[in-house]
């Protein structure tokens, strides 16, 4: 029940910012819907890898900060276990970022019948770029864990990465009703996956006592 309340609370808290991100996406797609697919592809592979590194940083940081012991209100961290962080940070970032940036947008493209629809799985298609960046995010979290700014950047980057995945598939004119459907998919592509990746997923690995201490300490 505590986990469900936390998920519900986080989703409610992040909804307004995610709506803002989706609105920014609609503005961008209105301005750049005729962008050549090759350019959209290159932009996607700028935004998606940056999204992955921020996601890995936040996911690993959330675990690292919440597993600490609190003494006199201060978080006392033990030695960072890099292998544990790699499993949590890599899995959370690569798995969720792929769902957010590629799979959900692709489903939207299929539903809208976009002519150039194609799914792009970054950690396979450009494995040499995406995978090392996920590991980099984990290493940064091991040294200097941080969650607030990286999470905000993560949300916007995820929105825009999803957007350019969709722009690649357009291949023609957009009916005004399609903008509404795209808005919904941009919102869903970010809202649930990003909260799960950054907050819910890493907390699954924190012992209940540590989680309670972290919550009482108001991270």
C-alpha positions as CSV (number, residue, x, y, z in Angstrom):
1,X,0.0,0.0,0.0
2,X,2.9,2.4,0.8
3,X,4.4,1.7,-2.6
4,X,1.0,2.3,-4.4
5,X,0.5,5.6,-2.5
6,X,4.0,6.6,-3.4
7,X,3.5,5.8,-7.1
8,X,0.2,7.6,-7.1
9,X,1.7,10.7,-5.4
10,X,4.7,10.8,-7.8
11,X,2.5,10.5,-10.8
12,X,0.2,13.3,-9.6
13,X,3.2,15.5,-8.8
14,X,4.9,15.0,-12.2
15,X,1.7,15.3,-14.3
16,X,1.8,19.1,-14.7
17,X,5.5,19.2,-15.8
18,X,4.8,16.3,-18.2
19,X,1.9,18.2,-19.7
20,X,4.2,21.2,-20.2
21,X,6.7,18.9,-21.9
22,X,4.0,17.4,-24.2
23,X,2.7,20.9,-25.1
24,X,6.3,22.0,-26.0
25,X,6.4,18.8,-28.2
26,X,3.2,19.8,-30.1
27,X,4.7,23.3,-30.7
28,X,7.8,21.7,-32.1
29,X,6.0,19.3,-34.3
30,X,3.8,22.1,-35.7
31,X,7.0,24.0,-36.7
32,X,9.1,21.0,-37.9
33,X,6.6,18.4,-39.1
34,X,8.2,18.6,-42.6
35,X,11.7,18.1,-41.3
36,X,13.4,15.4,-43.4
37,X,13.4,12.0,-41.8
38,X,17.2,11.8,-41.9
39,X,17.6,15.0,-39.8
40,X,14.9,13.8,-37.4
41,X,16.8,10.5,-37.1
42,X,20.0,12.4,-36.2
43,X,18.2,14.6,-33.7
44,X,16.6,11.5,-32.1
45,X,20.0,10.0,-31.7
46,X,21.2,13.1,-29.9
47,X,18.3,13.3,-27.5
48,X,17.8,9.6,-26.8
49,X,21.4,9.0,-25.6
50,X,21.4,12.1,-23.4
51,X,18.0,10.9,-22.0
52,X,19.6,7.5,-21.2
53,X,22.6,9.0,-19.4
54,X,20.3,11.3,-17.3
55,X,17.9,8.4,-16.6
56,X,20.8,6.2,-15.5
57,X,22.1,9.0,-13.3
58,X,18.8,9.6,-11.6
59,X,17.8,5.9,-11.2
60,X,21.2,5.0,-9.7
61,X,21.2,8.1,-7.6
62,X,17.7,7.4,-6.2
63,X,18.9,4.0,-5.0
64,X,22.2,5.3,-3.7
65,X,20.6,8.1,-1.7
66,X,17.7,6.0,-0.3
67,X,19.9,3.2,0.9
68,X,21.8,5.5,3.3
69,X,21.6,5.7,7.0
70,X,20.3,8.9,8.5
71,X,22.1,10.2,11.6
72,X,20.9,13.6,13.0
73,X,19.1,14.2,9.8
74,X,22.2,13.7,7.7
75,X,22.5,11.0,5.0
76,X,25.5,8.8,5.8
77,X,26.4,6.8,2.7
78,X,28.4,3.7,2.9
79,X,30.8,2.6,0.1
80,X,29.2,2.6,-3.3
81,X,28.7,-0.9,-4.7
82,X,29.3,-0.1,-8.4
83,X,28.1,-3.6,-9.6
84,X,24.7,-3.2,-7.9
85,X,24.4,0.3,-9.2
86,X,25.2,-0.9,-12.7
87,X,22.5,-3.5,-12.6
88,X,19.9,-1.0,-11.3
89,X,20.9,2.0,-13.3
90,X,21.5,0.3,-16.6
91,X,18.4,-1.9,-16.5
92,X,16.2,1.0,-15.3
93,X,17.5,3.5,-17.9
94,X,17.9,1.3,-21.0
95,X,14.6,-0.6,-20.4
96,X,12.4,2.4,-19.6
97,X,14.1,4.8,-22.0
98,X,13.5,2.3,-24.8
99,X,9.8,2.0,-23.9
100,X,9.4,5.8,-23.5
101,X,11.4,7.0,-26.6
102,X,10.8,4.2,-29.0
103,X,8.0,1.7,-28.3
104,X,5.2,4.0,-27.1
105,X,5.8,6.5,-29.9
106,X,5.9,3.6,-32.4
107,X,2.5,2.4,-31.2
108,X,1.2,5.9,-31.8
109,X,2.6,5.9,-35.3
110,X,0.9,2.6,-36.0
111,X,-2.4,3.8,-34.7
112,X,-2.2,7.0,-36.8
113,X,-1.1,5.0,-39.8
114,X,2.0,7.1,-40.5
115,X,3.7,6.0,-43.7
116,X,7.3,5.9,-42.5
117,X,6.7,4.3,-39.2
118,X,9.7,2.3,-37.9
119,X,10.9,1.4,-34.5
120,X,14.4,2.5,-33.4
121,X,15.9,0.6,-30.5
122,X,18.9,2.6,-29.4
123,X,20.8,0.2,-27.3
124,X,20.8,-2.3,-30.3
125,X,20.8,0.1,-33.3
126,X,23.5,2.3,-31.9
127,X,24.8,0.0,-29.1
128,X,28.3,1.6,-29.2
129,X,26.8,5.0,-28.2
130,X,23.8,4.3,-25.9
131,X,25.2,1.5,-23.7
132,X,28.4,3.4,-22.7
133,X,26.4,6.5,-21.8
134,X,24.1,4.4,-19.5
135,X,27.2,3.1,-17.8
136,X,28.6,6.7,-17.5
137,X,25.4,7.9,-15.8
138,X,25.8,5.1,-13.2
139,X,29.4,5.9,-12.6
140,X,28.5,9.6,-12.0
141,X,25.8,8.5,-9.6
142,X,28.3,6.4,-7.7
143,X,30.5,9.5,-7.2
144,X,28.0,12.3,-6.9
145,X,24.4,11.1,-6.7
146,X,21.8,13.8,-7.7
147,X,18.2,13.6,-8.6
148,X,16.4,16.9,-8.9
149,X,17.8,18.7,-12.0
150,X,18.6,15.5,-13.9
151,X,15.0,14.3,-13.4
152,X,13.6,17.6,-14.8
153,X,16.0,17.4,-17.8
154,X,15.2,13.7,-18.2
155,X,11.4,14.4,-18.6
156,X,11.9,17.1,-21.3
157,X,14.5,15.1,-23.2
158,X,12.3,12.0,-23.1
159,X,9.4,14.1,-24.5
160,X,11.5,15.5,-27.3
161,X,13.2,12.2,-28.2
162,X,9.7,10.6,-28.4
163,X,8.6,13.5,-30.6
164,X,11.4,13.2,-33.2
165,X,10.8,9.4,-33.3
166,X,7.3,10.4,-34.4
167,X,8.4,13.1,-36.8
168,X,10.5,10.5,-38.6
169,X,7.4,8.6,-39.4
170,X,5.0,11.4,-40.6
171,X,5.8,11.5,-44.3
172,X,2.9,13.8,-45.2
173,X,0.3,16.2,-43.9
174,X,-1.1,16.0,-40.4
175,X,-4.8,16.4,-39.7
176,X,-5.5,18.6,-36.8
177,X,-7.1,15.7,-34.9
178,X,-3.8,13.9,-35.1
179,X,-2.1,16.5,-32.9
180,X,-4.4,15.5,-30.1
181,X,-3.5,11.9,-30.4
182,X,0.2,12.8,-30.6
183,X,-0.2,14.9,-27.4
184,X,-1.7,11.9,-25.6
185,X,1.1,9.6,-26.7
186,X,3.8,12.1,-25.8
187,X,2.3,12.5,-22.4
188,X,2.0,8.7,-21.8
189,X,5.4,8.0,-23.2
190,X,7.0,10.2,-20.5
191,X,4.6,10.3,-17.5
192,X,4.4,6.7,-16.4
193,X,7.8,5.4,-17.7
194,X,9.9,8.2,-16.3
195,X,8.3,8.0,-12.9
196,X,8.8,4.3,-12.8
197,X,12.4,4.5,-14.0
198,X,13.5,7.4,-11.8
199,X,11.6,6.7,-8.6
200,X,9.7,3.4,-8.3
201,X,12.2,1.0,-9.9
202,X,15.2,1.9,-7.8
203,X,13.2,1.9,-4.6
204,X,12.2,-1.7,-5.2
205,X,15.8,-2.6,-4.3
206,X,15.9,-0.6,-1.1
207,X,15.2,-2.4,2.2
208,X,12.0,-1.4,3.8
209,X,13.8,0.0,6.9
210,X,16.0,2.1,4.7
211,X,13.1,3.3,2.7
212,X,11.2,4.3,5.8
213,X,14.2,6.2,7.0
214,X,14.6,7.9,3.7
215,X,11.0,8.9,3.6
216,X,11.1,10.3,7.1
217,X,14.2,12.2,6.1
218,X,12.3,13.8,3.2
219,X,14.7,13.3,0.4
